[in-house]
Amino acid sequence: MSILNRVIDERFWSHRQRSTSIAGVAAAELSLLIFLYRVFFNHYWDWDLFAVGLTFAVVKLAMMTYFYLTA
């Protein structure tokens, strides 16, 4: 890891963290939107998509609470 730290500065790690977070939020929102579309228009409950969106929401809220309480 120290070799990477010599080549890559902290801006790279910051951009990587933010882009990964945004990608995760976008993927979770997309899964929930597809779930809702299928429920309302196709009358089909796709529990896999719901589980992905719900897992994201639970983990996000749990981590926000943890960071708030420990900071």
Secondary structure, 3 states (H helix, E strand, C coil): CHHHHHHCCHHHHHHHHHHHHHHHHHHHHHHHHHHHHHHHHCCCCCHHHHHHHHHHHHHHHHHHHHHHHHC
